[in-house]
Amino acid sequence: MVIKFNFMGKIIPAQLNSFIRSGLSAFSNTRFSKGCNNEPSKAMGKTYRAHILAETDLSRDHLTPEIQLYLITQNCRLWRARPEDSPFCEPFWAFYWPGGQALSRYLLDNKAAVKGKKVLDFGTGCGASGLAAKLSGAGHVTFNDIDPAAAEAVLLNGTENKIVIDNFSTLNLIGSCCQKFEVLLVGDMLYDTEFADEVLKWLRREHEKGAVVLIGDPGRFALESHPLKTSLKCLAKYELKPSTVLENNGHVQAFVWTFK
């Protein structure tokens, strides 16, 4: 029997339980993720890459089968491994969360949203939304995630899909000025009420400066209950695949939102 835990609205394997208990430091408003070095050496990058290749599967079992991604699936050792047996600090990048799936599907179906534009994929994780933007003709995409293992995952996913990665940033960009970007992609980052408040207020400020903000979310409480939800309009709704529904606490749909 596989013991799983509910986190970010997703049912996830026991391998991540210690990270859940630690309060999800991966995207807290600090520059460093707890226990992770986000400025690794080239040697460490090679180590991450080797572990990713060894511990993940290439998957198309999601809403964007055009894009192959290295993910932790039920076929992987880490799905059932103990946290202390994992070579990764906080492998949230190894799952293709439902909001990211919806956002990526939207970009592939609505290429004009990013064609020729400078794009930021905030909290990129596996990089799917940024890769979808590249496939849709974005002029330049910056992939952003404070986990250095995510950087290696994005590079591998880019190579697998024959997509050049323009730039990767491990900086915590929350609250910073992002005026050089015309489009901000935000998938599955509104998972906690306090953190969602911080992120949404920052995104609204960037919207008011002229950026187009595209948010992917499956209907988590942190967004649904936030006062700024009334400032958003829904651009698209997608039915999730059965495998994604089972792994995400019964969420059957995911949505793409933007500021009015």
C-alpha positions in Angstrom: 0.0 0.0 0.0 1.3 3.4 -1.0 1.0 6.0 1.8 0.2 9.4 0.4 -0.4 12.8 1.9 -2.6 15.8 0.8 -0.6 18.9 -0.1 -1.4 21.9 -2.3 -4.6 20.1 -3.1 -2.7 17.2 -4.5 -2.3 13.6 -3.2 1.4 13.0 -3.2 3.6 10.1 -2.3 5.2 9.6 1.1 8.6 10.8 -0.3 7.5 14.4 0.1 5.9 14.2 3.6 8.9 15.7 5.5 8.7 18.7 3.2 5.0 19.1 3.9 5.7 19.1 7.6 8.5 21.6 7.2 5.9 24.1 5.9 6.9 24.2 2.2 9.9 26.5 2.3 10.4 26.0 -1.4 8.4 29.1 -2.3 8.4 31.1 0.9 9.4 34.7 0.7 13.1 34.1 1.3 15.8 33.9 -1.2 16.9 30.4 -0.1 14.8 27.3 0.1 15.2 25.5 3.4 18.0 22.9 3.2 18.7 23.7 -0.5 21.6 25.5 -2.0 20.2 27.6 -4.9 23.7 28.6 -6.2 25.1 25.2 -7.0 28.5 24.6 -8.6 28.7 23.1 -12.1 29.5 19.8 -10.5 26.4 19.9 -8.4 24.4 20.7 -11.5 25.7 17.6 -13.1 24.8 15.6 -10.0 21.2 16.9 -10.1 21.0 16.0 -13.8 22.2 12.5 -13.2 19.7 12.0 -10.4 16.8 13.4 -12.5 17.6 11.0 -15.3 17.8 8.1 -12.9 14.8 8.9 -10.7 12.1 10.2 -13.1 10.1 9.0 -16.2 9.5 10.8 -19.4 5.7 11.4 -19.4 3.1 12.6 -21.9 0.2 11.6 -19.5 -1.1 15.2 -19.1 -3.0 17.9 -20.9 0.0 18.9 -23.1 1.1 15.6 -24.7 3.1 17.7 -27.2 5.6 18.2 -24.4 7.5 15.3 -22.9 8.5 15.9 -19.3 10.8 14.2 -16.7 8.4 13.6 -13.8 8.1 11.4 -10.8 5.4 8.9 -11.6 3.9 5.9 -9.9 6.5 3.8 -11.8 9.4 5.6 -10.1 11.2 4.4 -7.0 10.7 7.8 -5.4 6.9 7.5 -5.5 7.2 5.0 -2.6 10.6 6.0 -1.1 11.2 7.5 2.3 12.1 11.2 2.4 15.6 10.4 3.7 16.2 8.2 0.6 15.6 11.0 -1.8 18.5 12.7 -3.6 16.4 15.8 -3.9 15.7 18.5 -1.4 12.1 19.5 -2.3 11.2 18.0 -5.7 8.0 20.0 -6.4 9.4 20.5 -9.9 9.0 16.7 -10.5 5.2 16.9 -10.6 3.1 18.5 -13.3 0.5 20.3 -11.2 -3.0 20.9 -12.6 -2.9 24.7 -12.8 0.4 24.5 -14.8 -1.2 21.9 -17.1 -4.2 24.3 -17.8 -1.9 27.3 -18.3 0.4 25.4 -20.7 -2.6 24.0 -22.7 -4.0 27.6 -23.0 -0.7 28.9 -24.4 -0.5 26.1 -26.9 -4.1 26.8 -28.0 -3.8 30.6 -27.9 -0.3 31.4 -29.3 -1.1 35.1 -29.8 -1.0 35.5 -26.0 2.8 35.2 -26.0 4.0 35.3 -29.6 7.0 37.6 -30.0 6.8 38.7 -26.3 9.1 38.7 -23.3 7.8 36.1 -20.9 8.5 35.2 -17.2 7.5 31.8 -16.0 7.4 32.4 -12.3 7.8 29.3 -10.1 8.4 27.3 -13.3 8.9 23.9 -11.7 9.3 21.4 -14.5 9.2 24.3 -17.0 6.1 23.2 -18.9 4.5 26.6 -19.2 7.7 28.3 -20.3 8.2 25.5 -22.8 4.7 25.9 -24.1 5.4 29.7 -24.5 8.5 28.9 -26.5 6.5 26.5 -28.7 3.9 29.3 -29.2 6.5 31.7 -30.5 7.5 33.8 -27.4 10.4 36.1 -28.2 12.2 35.3 -25.0 11.3 33.3 -21.9 12.9 33.5 -18.5 12.3 30.4 -16.4 12.3 31.2 -12.7 12.5 28.8 -9.7 14.6 29.1 -6.5 15.3 25.4 -6.5 18.5 24.7 -8.5 17.3 21.1 -9.2 14.4 22.7 -11.1 16.9 24.5 -13.3 18.5 21.2 -14.4 15.0 19.6 -14.9 14.0 22.5 -17.2 17.3 22.2 -19.2 16.6 18.4 -19.6 13.0 19.0 -20.6 14.1 21.7 -23.0 16.6 19.3 -24.6 14.1 16.5 -24.8 11.6 18.7 -26.7 14.3 20.4 -28.8 13.6 23.8 -27.2 16.4 26.3 -26.3 16.2 27.6 -22.8 16.8 31.4 -23.1 17.5 32.1 -19.4 17.0 30.6 -15.9 16.8 32.6 -12.7 17.0 31.2 -9.2 16.2 34.6 -7.6 13.1 35.1 -5.5 11.3 37.7 -7.6 8.2 38.2 -5.4 7.8 42.0 -4.9 10.4 42.9 -7.5 9.8 45.1 -10.5 9.3 42.9 -13.6 8.6 45.6 -16.1 11.0 44.1 -18.7 8.5 41.2 -19.0 5.3 41.6 -21.1 3.7 38.4 -19.9 3.9 36.7 -16.4 3.0 33.0 -16.2 2.0 31.8 -12.8 0.9 28.1 -12.4 -0.1 26.5 -9.1 1.6 29.2 -6.9 -1.6 30.2 -5.0 -1.6 27.2 -2.7 -1.4 28.9 0.8 -3.6 31.8 1.9 -0.8 33.9 3.3 1.5 33.3 0.4 -1.3 33.7 -2.1 -2.0 37.1 -0.7 1.6 38.2 -1.1 1.8 36.8 -4.7 -1.5 38.2 -5.9 -0.8 41.7 -4.6 2.6 41.6 -6.4 1.0 40.3 -9.6 -1.7 43.0 -9.4 1.0 45.7 -9.2 2.8 44.2 -12.2 -0.5 44.1 -14.1 -1.1 47.8 -13.3 2.3 48.6 -14.8 1.2 46.9 -18.0 2.1 43.3 -17.8 -0.3 40.5 -18.8 -0.7 38.1 -15.9 -1.9 34.5 -16.7 -2.7 32.4 -13.7 -3.3 28.6 -13.7 -5.2 27.1 -10.8 -7.5 24.2 -10.2 -9.8 26.1 -7.7 -7.8 26.0 -4.5 -9.2 27.8 -1.5 -6.3 30.3 -1.3 -7.5 31.8 -4.6 -11.2 31.2 -4.4 -11.4 33.0 -1.0 -9.1 35.9 -1.8 -10.6 39.4 -2.2 -8.7 39.9 -5.5 -10.5 36.9 -7.1 -13.2 39.4 -8.1 -10.5 41.3 -10.1 -9.9 38.3 -12.2 -11.7 36.9 -15.3 -11.6 33.3 -16.5 -10.0 32.8 -19.9 -10.3 29.0 -20.1 -11.4 25.9 -18.3 -10.1 22.4 -18.8 -11.1 18.9 -17.7 -8.2 17.2 -16.1 -7.1 13.6 -17.0 -8.2 10.9 -14.7 -4.7 10.3 -13.5 -4.3 14.0 -12.5 -7.7 14.0 -10.8 -6.6 11.0 -8.6 -3.4 12.7 -7.6 -4.9 16.1 -6.9 -7.5 15.7 -4.2 -10.3 15.2 -6.6 -9.9 18.4 -8.5 -11.5 17.6 -11.9 -11.0 21.0 -13.6 -8.3 23.6 -13.9 -8.7 27.3 -14.9 -6.7 30.1 -16.5 -7.3 33.5 -15.1 -6.1 37.0 -15.8 -6.7 40.5 -14.3 -9.7 42.4 -15.8 
